[in-house]
Amino acid sequence: MSDSKEYIPPKVWKWENQSGGKFTNINRPVAGATHEKELPIGKHPLQLYSLGTPNGVKVTVLLEELLALGHEGAEYDAFLINIGEGDQFSSGFVEINPNSKIPALLDVSTDPHTRVFESGAIMVYLAEKFGEFLPEEPSARAECMSWLFWQMASAPYLGGGFGHFYAYAPEKYEYPINRYAMEVKRQLDVLDKNLSSRKYLCGDEYNISDIAVQAWYGNVVLGNAYEAAEFLDVTSYKHVIRWAKEIQERPAYKRGSKVNRPWGPKETRVAERHDASDIK
């Protein structure tokens, strides 16, 4: 399918009409709060304000992994931020994350409290705070950080590019779908080649880069995102599938992937988490 009418960009772009699609009501070209509303504060050292999207899942899985290792300081309250209703534009949320994107973390165990935004930054902060899932040896640490930043740089092609035009855009056009499908498949091939000789992304040890990449690419090859597994021929990436299945079976992953998830079967969703018993 080709565009029926060529788009000619104006000299100066203006925000006049919503673009349509699933998330059109939350997209805008300006930053800042749209309404006054304070964020709630729970009883635990870490306060997470999030939604169970791939970026949100990264953090809740890491927190559950830390708790599984016995780190009591990793206890957290996870409050739901409904991006469809614009919760991310409240004054309280913008105070923690001026970019109005989930997830956002507030560490109330420090004085003053520490805010952290951007999922990758939150993961590094928590890994360093508790001394887990981030190698200390310089070369190993560099490898881990390289794969973590690879995910942060690549996910916009997968989610904002391929996912948007293939699954969410109001109309399907050949050029953007082909363009982003090509790049996503190249990225999957990068992963597959790397994992052909390694158990995890960096070798034998599971770390934050695995958690981050699993949330996006693992879910794609396992058929949990965009209903695009057949289209992308994910079965050809056998090493990625092996890796993704192993991570999916980790108890902490199973727990963390349910948090701040208000959709799906009842047994897979926990809208808010304030105690370990909240996750069945």
N, C-alpha and C positions, 0 to 999 in steps of 0.2 A: 504494500500500500504506500502511495506517495502523497505528499501534501497536495491538496487540491488547489491551494492558492498560496503563492509565495508571500512570505512576510517581509515587509520592508521596514526596518527599524526607523523610528523617528530620530531627529537630531538629538533630542533630549528626552530620555525616558521619564514617564510620569505614571504614578500609581492611580489608575482610573477605574480599572475593573478587576474583580477577582479572577484568578486564572482557571478556577474550577478544579475538580478532583477532590480526593478524600480529605486533604488537609488544608484546603483553600482558606477556611475561616480562621486559621491561626497564623497565616503568613502575612507579614507586613514589612515594609522597608524601613521602619524606624524602631529604635530601642526604647527601653524604659517601661515603667509601670503604667497600666491602664486603670488600676483601681487600688484602693487602700485595703489591705488585709494582712494581718500579722500571721506568721507561721506558728503552728503549735510546737511545743517543746515537750518531749517525753521524759522518761526517767533514766535513760541509759546514757553512757558517755558519748555515743555517736548518734547524731540525728541526720537521717537520710530523707531527702525529699525527691521522689522519683516516680517512675512508671516502668512497668516491666517490658520495655522495648529492649533491643539488643544492647544499647548503651547503658540502660538501667540495670540489666541482668549482670553485666560485668561486675558491678560493685556488690550486689547482693550475694552473688556466688563467692566472691572473694571474702566477704564478711563471714559467710557460713563456713568457708574453709578455715578461716582464722579461729572461729569458735570451736570447730572440730579439733583443732590442735590445743585447745584449752586456754586461749587468750580471753580472759574475762573482760578485759578492756575493750574488746571488739564487740561487746553487746551493743545493740542498736535498736532504735525506733525507726521504722520505715513508714513515712507518711505518703499517701497517694497524691500525686500531682496530675490532675486530669488535664492533659494538654488540649483536648478537644473542647473543654470549657474555658480555657484560657487561664488556668491556675498559675501557669508559669509567668504571667504578667502581673501578678499581685506585687504590691510594694515589698512585702516580706521576702518573697522569692527573689525578686530583683536585687534586694540587698545582699543576698548570698551569691547569686549568679547574675551579674549585669547583662549576660548574654541570653537570659531567659530560656535556657535549654536544660532538660534533665540529663543526668542527675546532679544534685547539689548536696554537699555534705557540710555539716556543722559539727566540729569537735568541741563539745562543751567541757571536756576534761582539761582543757588548757585555759590559761588566764593571760591575756584575753582569749575568748573563744576563737577558734581557727576555722575560717571558711575555706572550702576547696571546691572549685568547679572545673568542669571538663572531666569526663570519665577516666581518661588516661592519667591525668594529674591526681585524681582521687585514688586510683590504684597504686600509683607510686607512693603517695603519701601514706597509705595504709601499710603497704609492704615495708616501707622504711620504719614506720612507727613500731611495728611488731617484729621486724626482722625475719620476715617469711616471704617466700615466693619471689624473691629478687636476689640473685647471686651477689656475693660480696667481692669475689675475685674479679678484677677489672675486665678481663677479656670476656668472661661469662656474663658479667653484668652488661657489657656493651652489646653482646648478642641478644640478650633479653630485651634491652631497650630498643634495639633496632627493629625487632619483630613487633614490639608494642607500637612504636611510631609508624611502622609499616601499616598496621591495622588502622591507626588513626587517620593516616593519609589516604588509605585505599577505600575505606568504608563509604565515603561520599560517592564513589563510583558505583558501589553496590546498592546502597540504600537510596541516596538522593538522586542517583542517575538511573541505573537499571530498574530498581524497585519502583521508582516513581513512574517512569514511562511505560514499563511493562504491566504494572499492577494498579497504579493509582491515578494516572492521568485520565482526564475525561474522554480523550480520544487516543487511539493507538496510531503511531506513525512509525514507518519503517526505519527512517534514518536514525533517530535517537535510540530506538530499541537495538538496532544492529550495532551502533557505535558503543553503547554501554555493555551489551552482551559480549562483544569482542573483548573489551577490557576486563570484564568479570572473569571470563574464561581464561584469560592470560594470568590473572591473579590466582585463580584456582590451580593453574598449572605450576605457578611459582611455589605454591604450598605443596602440591603433590610431589614435585621433584625434591623439595627439602625434606619432606616426611618419608621419602623412599628409603632414606638411610638413617633416620632418627625416630625414636619413639615419640618424642615431643618436639616442639618447634626448635628448641635449643639443644636438644640431646636427650639424656636420660632423665632429666629432672623437670617436673611440671612447675610452671611458674606463671606470673601474671600475663605474659604474652599469650600463653595458651588459653587462659580464661577470656582474654579480650578477643582473640581471633575466633574462638569457638562461638561466641555470642553472635557473630555475623556469619562467617563462612561455614562454620560447623552446622548451623541451623539450615543454611541453604542446601548443603549436600545431604542432610537428613530429611529434606522435604518439608521443613517447618517454616519456610518463608516464601512469599510471593507466588506459591503454587507454580514454581518455575523449574522444578527438578528435572522433568522430562525435557523441557525446552533447552536447558543448559547441559543436558546429557551428563548429569553429575556422577552417574555410575562409572564413567571413565576415569574418575579421580579416586582410585581405590585406596590410595594411601591416606588421603584426606578423610575418606569415609571411615577407615579403620580408626584413625586418631579421634575423629568426632564421636564415634560410638563409645570409645573407651572413656572419654571425658563425660559423656552423657550419663554414664553409669555410676559416676562418683556420687556418694550420698550427699555431699555438700552442694554439688551442682544441682541435684534434684531438688534440694530444699531452696536454694537461692533462686532458681529459675521460676519458682512460684510467686515470689514476693512482688508486691505492687502490681499484680496481674489481675485486673478486674474482669477479664473476659475468659472464655474457654470453659471446658468442663469443670464442674465444681471442685473435683479433686486436684486440679492443676492450678488453682488460683487462690491467692491470699492477698486481698486488696491492701491491707496494712499489717505490718508485723511489729508487735510490741513485746513479744515474749516468744521463747522457743516453741512453746506449746501452740502458738498460733498456726504453725506449719504442720499440717497433719502428715 
